[in-house]
Amino acid sequence: MKILVTGGSGFIGSSLITELIKKHEIIAFDNGFRAGFENILSNSNVTLVKGDVTKKEDWAKLPTDVDFVYHLAAINGTKYFYEIPSKVLEVNVRGTLNFVEWIKDTNAKQFFFASSSEVYGFPKIFPTPETEPLTVPDPTNPRFSYSSSKIIGETIAINFAKSYGIDFIIGRFHNVYGPKMGFEHVIPEFIRKCVKKEKFTVQGDGNEARCFCYISDAINALTLLMNSPDSKNKIYNIGTNEEIKINDIISILQNIHNQSISPIYEEFKNAGTKRRVPDISKITKLGFTPEISFNDGLQLSYDWYSAHYLSN
């Protein structure tokens, strides 16, 4: 197949392309906001197109004879939610509107839209199923610029797909991590503080809990959803059920780093939900099984990030 991946040079996008090029022809579309095309393996099966999803003229650069699209392009990362919330909304909402307007004139009969666990706001049910109401807890808090953009994005994807008579798949990612994920997230920041011997500050009391999904497991989920005839026009949580508290990360990291860590807890203003635990039974029924434990994934992440920090 010929597959378009928007946000192709990002963390998930570039990892997905590395897997897809084994069997398919790929077009990678990205403006390089977070990373350049150097993240993508040099391969004759990949065509690189530099462009901005918010600009219709850049979408016109793309071929229309595509068979499937992964729309991953978005601005994420808590740092950006607070610093540039209007840009987050512009890229994630306008970019998605431009995408659905573009796809109607292509050969594609199906696409994947990348959503997020953040759409659940402060969920009441754990593990949280896909049927949990989507909420924006406080529109005045810039943190929720991202979650609101993904709620709007899901609504756009579903309704435009229905109007065109094509199929959609929505995946709500839950804390995907691993090498090359960027430097603004909790795991690379914790590793940096260890390696660089910085003051080990922690926002909150360390009891906040998440279920982290290693990148290779997330990619397996993405390819499974594309290839499964039963995934059409449905929404899936993508993640694991292995709930890890921030204090657990510190404890495991201490063993990997082989040095004691003395965390300094600071008030976490405008924090999100204390827990994020997905119900993954729906995607599990399609055959998805996470393979990388958090201990193993953190070790792999530590190895890559520690080498990076020591060389820079």
PLY file of the C-alpha trace (Angstrom):
ply
format ascii 1.0
element vertex 312
property float x
property float y
property float z
element edge 311
property int vertex1
property int vertex2
end_header
0.00 0.00 0.00
0.92 3.66 -0.26
0.55 5.16 3.22
0.73 8.79 4.33
1.99 9.53 7.85
1.45 13.11 8.99
3.81 14.11 11.78
6.14 11.58 10.19
9.35 12.80 11.79
7.92 12.84 15.32
8.48 10.20 17.99
5.55 7.93 17.14
5.51 8.84 13.44
9.16 8.00 12.74
8.93 4.78 14.75
5.81 3.79 12.81
7.50 4.50 9.48
10.47 2.33 10.47
8.00 -0.56 10.77
5.79 0.26 7.78
8.63 0.55 5.22
9.21 -3.18 5.54
6.07 -3.77 3.46
4.69 -0.46 2.19
5.49 2.74 0.28
5.47 5.70 2.70
4.97 9.45 2.41
6.14 11.34 5.51
4.62 14.80 5.99
6.07 17.09 8.66
7.28 20.66 9.21
10.10 19.67 11.58
8.69 21.55 14.61
9.87 18.90 17.04
12.39 16.97 14.95
13.89 16.96 11.49
13.62 14.18 8.96
16.84 12.67 10.32
14.60 10.57 12.59
13.37 8.66 9.55
15.52 5.87 8.19
16.90 6.55 4.72
14.97 4.22 2.47
13.81 4.26 -1.12
10.30 3.41 0.08
9.97 6.76 1.90
9.12 10.08 0.28
9.73 13.09 2.55
7.43 16.10 2.15
8.10 19.17 4.28
4.96 21.10 5.04
2.71 22.67 7.65
-0.64 20.97 8.32
-2.23 24.37 9.02
-1.54 25.52 5.44
-3.78 24.18 2.70
-1.16 24.92 0.06
1.20 22.48 1.77
-1.41 19.71 1.67
-1.52 20.29 -2.10
2.09 19.02 -2.28
0.95 15.53 -1.34
0.01 12.75 -3.78
-3.65 11.77 -3.83
-3.16 8.11 -4.74
-2.72 7.05 -1.10
-4.46 4.00 0.33
-4.35 4.75 4.06
-3.46 7.74 6.27
-2.15 7.93 9.82
-2.94 11.48 10.96
-0.49 11.89 13.83
0.55 15.52 13.31
-0.07 17.56 16.47
1.69 19.56 19.15
1.81 17.70 22.44
3.87 17.86 25.63
2.75 19.60 28.82
5.37 22.32 28.40
3.74 23.43 25.15
0.21 23.28 26.57
1.19 26.02 29.01
3.58 28.05 26.84
1.80 28.10 23.45
-1.80 26.94 23.97
-3.11 28.93 21.00
-0.56 27.26 18.72
-1.54 23.85 20.10
-5.16 24.58 19.19
-4.28 25.98 15.77
-2.15 23.01 14.71
-4.35 20.32 16.21
-7.72 21.69 15.12
-6.99 23.57 11.89
-4.54 20.85 10.88
-7.25 18.22 11.32
-9.82 20.27 9.39
-7.35 20.66 6.53
-6.68 16.93 6.68
-10.32 15.86 6.36
-10.89 18.36 3.55
-7.85 16.99 1.72
-8.66 13.30 2.11
-12.01 13.51 0.31
-10.17 13.95 -3.01
-7.81 11.01 -2.50
-8.04 7.27 -3.05
-7.96 6.60 0.69
-10.95 4.71 2.05
-9.73 4.61 5.65
-7.63 6.66 8.07
-6.34 6.61 11.63
-6.70 9.68 13.88
-4.33 9.99 16.83
-6.13 11.05 19.99
-5.07 10.96 23.62
-5.94 9.77 27.11
-6.18 13.47 27.99
-9.67 13.58 26.47
-11.00 11.84 29.59
-10.12 14.82 31.79
-10.64 13.57 35.34
-12.20 10.12 34.78
-14.41 8.48 37.38
-13.93 4.85 36.29
-10.64 2.89 36.50
-9.59 1.20 34.32
-11.16 3.82 32.06
-13.15 2.45 29.07
-13.63 4.21 25.74
-17.23 4.96 26.79
-16.12 7.31 29.60
-17.43 10.86 28.95
-14.93 13.27 27.39
-14.51 16.46 29.39
-12.68 19.78 29.46
-12.41 20.42 33.23
-11.46 24.09 32.96
-11.22 26.00 29.65
-9.35 28.85 31.39
-6.48 26.48 32.23
-4.09 26.37 29.23
-3.24 22.76 30.08
-6.54 21.72 28.54
-5.78 23.32 25.18
-4.47 19.92 24.11
-7.28 17.73 25.45
-9.94 20.03 23.99
-8.18 19.99 20.61
-8.28 16.19 20.63
-11.96 16.08 21.58
-12.68 18.46 18.69
-10.39 16.42 16.45
-12.24 13.19 17.18
-15.54 14.89 16.41
-14.18 16.24 13.12
-12.71 12.88 12.12
-15.90 10.92 12.83
-18.36 13.27 11.19
-16.35 14.10 8.07
-15.55 10.42 7.54
-19.25 9.59 7.72
-20.12 12.35 5.27
-17.54 11.03 2.78
-18.45 7.38 3.23
-14.94 6.39 4.32
-13.81 4.55 7.43
-12.03 5.99 10.47
-10.12 4.50 13.38
-9.40 6.56 16.50
-6.65 5.60 18.93
-6.30 7.24 22.33
-2.63 6.96 23.27
-1.74 6.54 26.94
1.74 7.80 27.87
3.82 6.34 25.06
7.54 6.51 25.90
10.96 5.30 24.79
14.18 6.51 23.14
13.89 9.69 21.04
10.59 10.73 22.62
11.87 14.27 23.18
13.21 15.92 26.30
10.19 17.61 27.90
8.51 14.53 29.37
8.86 13.06 32.85
11.00 10.03 31.95
13.72 11.86 29.94
13.69 14.67 32.51
14.21 12.25 35.39
17.03 10.49 33.52
18.68 13.85 32.78
18.58 14.83 36.44
20.29 11.56 37.35
22.96 11.67 34.68
23.66 15.41 34.98
23.49 15.25 38.81
20.89 17.99 38.92
18.55 18.76 41.80
15.88 16.05 41.58
12.70 18.11 41.78
9.33 16.41 41.43
6.06 18.19 40.77
3.40 16.87 43.12
3.75 14.34 45.93
4.89 11.44 43.75
1.61 9.53 44.09
0.34 10.50 40.65
-0.01 7.30 38.61
0.11 6.51 34.91
0.24 3.43 32.68
3.23 3.84 30.39
3.26 2.18 26.98
6.63 1.43 25.37
6.95 2.69 21.80
7.24 -0.74 20.17
3.96 -1.82 21.79
2.26 1.34 20.53
3.51 0.66 17.00
2.23 -2.92 17.18
-1.17 -1.50 18.12
-1.13 0.92 15.18
-0.32 -1.72 12.60
-2.85 -4.11 14.14
-5.62 -1.50 13.89
-4.79 -0.76 10.25
-4.84 -4.43 9.30
-7.88 -5.54 11.30
-11.22 -5.54 9.46
-12.98 -5.30 12.83
-11.40 -1.95 13.78
-13.34 0.18 11.31
-15.26 3.16 12.67
-14.31 2.45 16.27
-12.34 4.09 19.07
-9.58 2.30 20.99
-7.45 2.95 24.04
-3.80 2.26 23.23
-1.68 1.51 26.28
-1.10 -0.96 29.08
-2.69 -1.79 32.44
0.62 -1.63 34.34
-0.05 1.30 36.68
3.11 3.07 37.87
3.33 5.88 40.42
5.89 8.64 40.00
7.57 7.42 43.18
7.78 3.94 41.60
9.59 5.43 38.59
12.08 7.08 40.94
12.65 3.80 42.78
13.19 1.78 39.59
15.39 4.50 38.11
17.48 4.53 41.28
18.25 0.84 40.76
19.04 1.31 37.07
21.24 4.35 37.74
22.85 2.54 40.66
22.89 5.68 42.79
20.51 6.98 45.43
18.00 9.67 44.45
16.73 12.27 46.91
13.56 13.72 45.41
12.46 17.24 46.32
8.69 17.52 46.05
7.18 20.78 44.83
3.61 21.97 44.54
2.11 20.90 41.22
-0.08 23.79 40.09
-2.81 23.15 37.51
-2.08 19.43 37.62
-4.05 16.89 35.64
-5.76 13.80 36.98
-4.04 11.79 39.71
-4.59 8.52 37.84
-4.65 7.48 34.21
-5.41 3.77 33.72
-6.86 2.61 30.40
-9.21 -0.28 29.90
-7.54 -2.02 26.94
-9.93 -4.96 26.69
-11.38 -3.63 23.42
-8.07 -3.62 21.52
-6.98 -6.81 23.29
-9.90 -8.59 21.59
-8.26 -7.74 18.26
-5.08 -9.52 19.38
-3.08 -6.74 21.02
-0.81 -7.77 23.88
1.79 -5.38 25.39
5.17 -7.10 25.42
7.55 -4.64 27.14
7.31 -4.29 30.93
7.89 -0.87 32.44
11.14 -2.02 34.06
12.50 -3.16 30.71
11.22 -0.09 28.89
12.75 2.26 31.43
16.09 0.45 31.11
16.01 0.84 27.32
15.08 4.52 27.68
17.79 5.09 30.28
20.44 3.53 28.04
19.57 5.84 25.13
19.05 9.05 27.12
22.06 8.61 29.40
24.29 8.15 26.33
22.75 11.30 24.81
23.14 13.43 27.94
26.71 12.25 28.55
27.71 13.19 25.01
26.10 16.65 25.08
0 1
1 2
2 3
3 4
4 5
5 6
6 7
7 8
8 9
9 10
10 11
11 12
12 13
13 14
14 15
15 16
16 17
17 18
18 19
19 20
20 21
21 22
22 23
23 24
24 25
25 26
26 27
27 28
28 29
29 30
30 31
31 32
32 33
33 34
34 35
35 36
36 37
37 38
38 39
39 40
40 41
41 42
42 43
43 44
44 45
45 46
46 47
47 48
48 49
49 50
50 51
51 52
52 53
53 54
54 55
55 56
56 57
57 58
58 59
59 60
60 61
61 62
62 63
63 64
64 65
65 66
66 67
67 68
68 69
69 70
70 71
71 72
72 73
73 74
74 75
75 76
76 77
77 78
78 79
79 80
80 81
81 82
82 83
83 84
84 85
85 86
86 87
87 88
88 89
89 90
90 91
91 92
92 93
93 94
94 95
95 96
96 97
97 98
98 99
99 100
100 101
101 102
102 103
103 104
104 105
105 106
106 107
107 108
108 109
109 110
110 111
111 112
112 113
113 114
114 115
115 116
116 117
117 118
118 119
119 120
120 121
121 122
122 123
123 124
124 125
125 126
126 127
127 128
128 129
129 130
130 131
131 132
132 133
133 134
134 135
135 136
136 137
137 138
138 139
139 140
140 141
141 142
142 143
143 144
144 145
145 146
146 147
147 148
148 149
149 150
150 151
151 152
152 153
153 154
154 155
155 156
156 157
157 158
158 159
159 160
160 161
161 162
162 163
163 164
164 165
165 166
166 167
167 168
168 169
169 170
170 171
171 172
172 173
173 174
174 175
175 176
176 177
177 178
178 179
179 180
180 181
181 182
182 183
183 184
184 185
185 186
186 187
187 188
188 189
189 190
190 191
191 192
192 193
193 194
194 195
195 196
196 197
197 198
198 199
199 200
200 201
201 202
202 203
203 204
204 205
205 206
206 207
207 208
208 209
209 210
210 211
211 212
212 213
213 214
214 215
215 216
216 217
217 218
218 219
219 220
220 221
221 222
222 223
223 224
224 225
225 226
226 227
227 228
228 229
229 230
230 231
231 232
232 233
233 234
234 235
235 236
236 237
237 238
238 239
239 240
240 241
241 242
242 243
243 244
244 245
245 246
246 247
247 248
248 249
249 250
250 251
251 252
252 253
253 254
254 255
255 256
256 257
257 258
258 259
259 260
260 261
261 262
262 263
263 264
264 265
265 266
266 267
267 268
268 269
269 270
270 271
271 272
272 273
273 274
274 275
275 276
276 277
277 278
278 279
279 280
280 281
281 282
282 283
283 284
284 285
285 286
286 287
287 288
288 289
289 290
290 291
291 292
292 293
293 294
294 295
295 296
296 297
297 298
298 299
299 300
300 301
301 302
302 303
303 304
304 305
305 306
306 307
307 308
308 309
309 310
310 311
